[in-house]
Amino acid sequence: MTSRSYANLLDLAGGDLLDIPHTPRSLPRVMTVPGIISDLDGESDVSSSGCRERKIIVANMLPLQAKRDIDTAKWCFSWDEDSILLQLKDGFSSDTEVIYVGSLKVEIDASEQDEIAQRLLDDFNCVATFLPHDLQKKFYLGFCKQQLWPLFHYMLPICSDHGDRFDRVLWQAYVSANKIFADKVMEVIDPDDDFVWVHDYHLMILPTFLRKRFHRVKLGFFLHSPFPSSEIYRTLPVRDEILKGLLNSDLIGFHTFDYARHFLSCCSRMLGLDYESKRGHIGLDYFGRTIFIKILPVGIHMGRLDSVLNLPSTSSKLKEIQEEFKDKKVILGVDDMDIFKGINLKFLAVEQLLQQNPNLQGEVVLVQIINPARGSGKDVQEAKKEAYLIAKRINDIYGSKHYQPVIIIDRSVPRFEKSAYYALADCCIVNAVRDGMNLVPYKYIVCRQGTAKLDEAVGRQSDSPRTSMLVVSEFIGCSPSLSGAIRVNPWDIDAVADAMNLALNMGVSEKKLRHEKHYRYVSTHDVAYWARSFMQDLERACKDHYTKRCWGIGLGLGFRVISLSHGFRKLSIDHIVSAYKRTSRRAIFLDYDGTLVPQSYINKTPSPEVVSVLNSLCNDTKNIVFIVSGRARDSLNEWFTSCKLLGLAAEHGYFLRWNSDSEWETSHLFADLDWKQVVLPVMQSYTEATDGSNIEVKESALVWHHQDADPDFGSCQAKELLDHLESVLANEPAIVKRGQHIVEVKPQGVTKGLVAEKVLLNMVNAGNPPDFVMCIGDDRSDEDMFESILSTVSCPSLPSAPEIFACTVGRKPSKAKYFLDDTTDVVKLLDGLATSTNQKPKHLAQFQVSFESTVS
């Protein structure tokens, strides 16, 4: 349940609370959404800009470098060539206009913000979000780095000394910052044509703000960090708000299947959502919208890395370190200094390696390049201190005057120098205990491939074999794509030491084969491929935006958009009563569970109100009323004993009774039920293995229920049971269907649609063709009735087409044209129909006749 303290933070984070400067209006825009006023500058070239594709890239930081000029004291800006946000442009067509929205890495004084915003827009097509200092601190250093980052890396604040516990003030800052980012996007977006691509965990609720303003916005989100398992994620007090924020995107991208699986599991467990593979794509249905899930690790920029390898400084540095490490086997590590990169575990593994292999002492060197820390918390300082102590111990025990087994380079290392170390290293090790996507292995592979200029500089033959060896943690995002790497559990010190020893001593031919395999993948799955593939999927996910009607529901961060077909609308009582009154041959078909009684009720007995309404409808001689249910006939017979004129179809139509005085008819075409003897033992085995599941035995069908089982395990078992039963029933007259928390086996051809068809044709054959048909149901089995009604009433034997009211319960995709919100609405509608044709009491009719005769 949403807490009242932040349920309406959409309004709390509004622009009235924060004095945020607006983006200068120099980007031409034409808004076509109702209520949005076009904002066109007189000098803007609308026609030319309107023809260009536009992509809006939103991230916490802009891909810019900023520094003050010493002489003029003015800010100078330049592109950050290493930023993935800048590199991904290579995946777009040359005529695509890219607009960046984000913050600068430096703090700009309020008096300079307007001028700089205009410069950034004019010179770089960048829209800057200037967050107030206090808000920026609480948003980034607070909620992002102290709460989301540790949690997403599986670190729980179990005690006060082990992480920071949830702070609602920091969460409110996160909401406010996301709102500001969204406002900046709204200032420049053309919602009809532009694609918006949001990046990383800093902006996970931004999609909610955009979707609330523009229901059909084309919006993709990519998470660059891990997504934790549901057991970890569910500890976050604002877990639902963040999930719903992400679900307001059209496409959500993850580096690995594991991360995507964890996200889907959270959606299933916490929001009750189902997902399935649709033609190779994982789709998640959310209020009529299908959110696509993308699994693709990001790549590197091949051209950028090649240009660095061809620099004279790179060749010079490579020669220098070749001489320095002559006759040595070099293992390379390149990591940020944080507690998740496993640097200390790596050092302990090197210590183990030297201890177990005396022959390597004096020959093996680990060069550890430490990138500047992104944070300065207590945990980072402790990890750094421990790393230095371990390195000192190793060097003291196994080193000498001219040899140090562990060399730490703890400074800002330029690109050319890193590339030289990559090109030199015999082995690269990345043993992070948890990492979203680490590109170090990819860079190492490309640098080991080298270039012609680099070969020439170091005197290497162009046809000499290229080799590389990787030791990677199984907990990093790039691990699944590197099948030739030696995967390790970083916590297993002995295994990591053995892996490094294996990497150093592997034969050249094997190293060459592994390198070639990796290089093929890395060179073809670069950052441009990643961006191009993501955008192609985003276009596919958004292609139906304007073929459906959209409207928003929900307050605060629980906002979502319902998207349904244009003809789909709520069934008005006045509208159907009007048709009901002017017709005289009516057929009414009603589902039971979820239609007349709520699915959530344990007691399924119909209420006195439902029984009374049904009797009123049945007593009208112009009506034929049927309950069409999957329930057993004994249950329906017991519940509707007092409804003498009510028709009943049990077990999806396998049994049918026209009224209480008639006998139950059986579908003799499907009398062979021997397959039940095969199905029951299979279902029993799954029931024994799945806590919370049970079997419902019907006369014509068997149903396996798993609504009370663990959501993930129950769903997994249901899929397995479905496959199992389909294989054993391949030659049997039975079909297997999966529904909401059930797997059902029933005779072939038995559907609710056949019931509707039989009743309608019976009316036609009796000379009373229907002129009014109403069908109400809530689940997949009722879709057969909707379809059957539409096909049957178009039969040439009917003198004229009847008025049809196919209605589903709940706003969701359906073959029905109408919907009602819930069972209460259904009963209210039926009561409205019954009341509209209540016959006058007999004494009133007699009084009217007597009065008329007297007057005459």
Sequence and secondary structure as in RCSB ss.txt:
>XXXX:A:sequence
MTSRSYANLLDLAGGDLLDIPHTPRSLPRVMTVPGIISDLDGESDVSSSGCRERKIIVANMLPLQAKRDIDTAKW
CFSWDEDSILLQLKDGFSSDTEVIYVGSLKVEIDASEQDEIAQRLLDDFNCVATFLPHDLQKKFYLGFCKQQLWP
LFHYMLPICSDHGDRFDRVLWQAYVSANKIFADKVMEVIDPDDDFVWVHDYHLMILPTFLRKRFHRVKLGFFLHS
PFPSSEIYRTLPVRDEILKGLLNSDLIGFHTFDYARHFLSCCSRMLGLDYESKRGHIGLDYFGRTIFIKILPVGI
HMGRLDSVLNLPSTSSKLKEIQEEFKDKKVILGVDDMDIFKGINLKFLAVEQLLQQNPNLQGEVVLVQIINPARG
SGKDVQEAKKEAYLIAKRINDIYGSKHYQPVIIIDRSVPRFEKSAYYALADCCIVNAVRDGMNLVPYKYIVCRQG
TAKLDEAVGRQSDSPRTSMLVVSEFIGCSPSLSGAIRVNPWDIDAVADAMNLALNMGVSEKKLRHEKHYRYVSTH
DVAYWARSFMQDLERACKDHYTKRCWGIGLGLGFRVISLSHGFRKLSIDHIVSAYKRTSRRAIFLDYDGTLVPQS
YINKTPSPEVVSVLNSLCNDTKNIVFIVSGRARDSLNEWFTSCKLLGLAAEHGYFLRWNSDSEWETSHLFADLDW
KQVVLPVMQSYTEATDGSNIEVKESALVWHHQDADPDFGSCQAKELLDHLESVLANEPAIVKRGQHIVEVKPQGV
TKGLVAEKVLLNMVNAGNPPDFVMCIGDDRSDEDMFESILSTVSCPSLPSAPEIFACTVGRKPSKAKYFLDDTTD
VVKLLDGLATSTNQKPKHLAQFQVSFESTVS
>XXXX:A:secstr
   TTTTTHHHHTSTTTS      S S     STT      TT  HHHHHTS EEEEEEEE SEEEEE TTT  E
EEEE TT HHHHGGGGS TT EEEEEEE SS   HHHHHHHHHHHHHHH EEE    HHHHIIIIIIIIIIIIHH
HHTT    STTSS    HHHHHHHHHHHHHHHHHHHHH  TTT EEEEESGGGTTHHHHHHHH TT EEEEE  S
    HHHHTTSTTHHHHHHHHTTSSEEEESSHHHHHHHHHHHHHHH   EEEETTEEEEEETTEEEEEEE     
 HHHHHHHHTSHHHHHHHHHHHHHTTT EEEEEEEESSTTS HHHHHHHHHHHHHH GGGTTTEEEEEEEE  S 
  HHHHHHHHHHHHHHHHHHHHH BTTB SEEEE S   HHHHHHHHHH SEEEE  SSBS   HHHHHHHHHH 
 HHHHHHHT  TTS     EEEETTBTTGGG TTSEEE TT HHHHHHHHHHHHHS HHHHHHHHHHHHHHHHHS
 HHHHHHHHHHHHHHHHTTGGGEEEEEE SGGG EEEEEETT EE  HHHHHHHHHT SSEEEEE  BTTTB TT
 S     HHHHHHHHHHHHSTTEEEEEE SS HHHHHHHTTT TT EEEEGGGTEEESSTTS  EE GGG   TT
HHHHHHHHHHHHHHSTT EEEE SS EEEE TTS HHHHHHHHHHHHHHHHHHTTTSSEEEEEETTEEEEEETT 
 HHHHHHHHHHHHHHTT   SEEEEEE SHHHHHHHHHHHHHTT TTSSS  EEEEEEESSS  SSSEEESSHHH
HHHHHHHHHHHT    HHHHHHHHHHHHHH 
